[in-house]
Amino acid sequence: MTAPPITSLSAQVDPSAASPSVGVRQGWQLPGLAGRICRALGPDLLVEDLYSEHGSRLYHELTAADTAEIGQLVRLLGDVTGPVLELACGSGRLTLPLVAAGHDVTGVDSSAELLRILAGRLAEPTAARLRGTVALVEADVLALPLNRRYQAVVLGATSVRLLDGAQRRELFSAVHDLLLPGGRFVVSTARSTDEAGAGSADQGQHGPDIVVTTALADSVVTLIQHLLGDGRRRITAFHVPTGAPPRLFTSAVHPVPPDVLQAELTAAGLRVTATVSVPLPSHLGLGDDVLMVAEAPS
Ligand SMILES: C[S@@+](CC[C@H](N)C(=O)[O-])C[C@H]1O[C@@H](n2cnc3c(N)ncnc32)[C@H](O)[C@@H]1O
């Protein structure tokens, strides 16, 4: 497969959804351990959104080998023969297995860098075996063109948690309009944000932070989850590459427990037909994911 071109609708990307630079002042205001790192390293520390250009590269390196949701998702779309729209497709962790299974996928993401990585993966010799087709679109999921209908829409990796309640209402209404009659929306969320990580939280000097440090090929990254008072989580990655300055990447996720997600999908006119559990590696202290299937009226 040759690398597909990336269609850019980036003028429509909401800058607050994918802000390239968080800025050092906001860095100092980060809660818990992340804020302490910012204050300790001072104004030289680069602080950016998790899905900025550099953040996207780190995100890809961190998640490329993660197989969570893939088997379940491919099974849930097993009988889908029409076009599939994958929202927030990133560097293709879920896209590539869907295309390998023979689906024609349109992948949408607001990160130009993650889409470039995905296009590069599609141009690798191993991608010649892929049976389906791929189109890539750089756009905000809240500004999707509504000129095509899909048999399935996918929003995996619990990315629904990047949106607040009003944004989810807007997105689910758009998904309703994007689906063919009887079409399927498959969306994942975390089972419970409050229980996630219970037992591994560091309640000591850094407050309620869950901290996991991982060595990558040429760098070390410390992932910090901080539970905010309003139920949101602040996710921060402190990245220390060999021979380059450290950077801190950050993003916030909203709590969207399965019962809330089900109620919101129902309110958008979609009928929830299945809920599938996705176990995650226990050492990450992240709890389980849930994949929910909701159908458009036929
Ligand atoms: C948790 S990652 C999931 C990526 C990929 N689906 C995976 O499984 O690895 C969230 C993705 O959402 C994208 N994203 C964040 N906000 C977005 C928005 N408003 N519109 C489109 N994509 C967005 C990010 O660039 C990132 O690729």
The ligand as a Gaussian input file, in Angstrom:
#p B3LYP/6-31G(d) Opt

LIG

0 1
 C       -5.789000       8.326000      23.481000
 S       -5.211000       8.799000      21.869000
 C       -5.839000       7.457000      20.889000
 C       -5.098000       7.234000      19.606000
 C       -5.373000       5.903000      18.913000
 N       -6.797000       5.705000      18.641000
 C       -4.838000       4.731000      19.711000
 O       -5.581000       3.798000      19.983000
 O       -3.637000       4.760000      20.025000
 C       -6.266000      10.154000      21.538000
 C       -6.168000      10.711000      20.142000
 O       -7.146000      11.742000      20.006000
 C       -6.609000      12.787000      19.211000
 N       -7.425000      13.973000      19.509000
 C       -7.486000      14.672000      20.660000
 N       -8.417000      15.642000      20.582000
 C       -8.939000      15.564000      19.325000
 C       -9.943000      16.291000      18.614000
 N      -10.606000      17.293000      19.205000
 N      -10.222000      15.933000      17.337000
 C       -9.548000      14.922000      16.739000
 N       -8.602000      14.172000      17.371000
 C       -8.307000      14.500000      18.635000
 C       -5.158000      12.867000      19.594000
 O       -4.370000      13.508000      18.623000
 C       -4.846000      11.356000      19.751000
 O       -4.418000      10.806000      18.550000

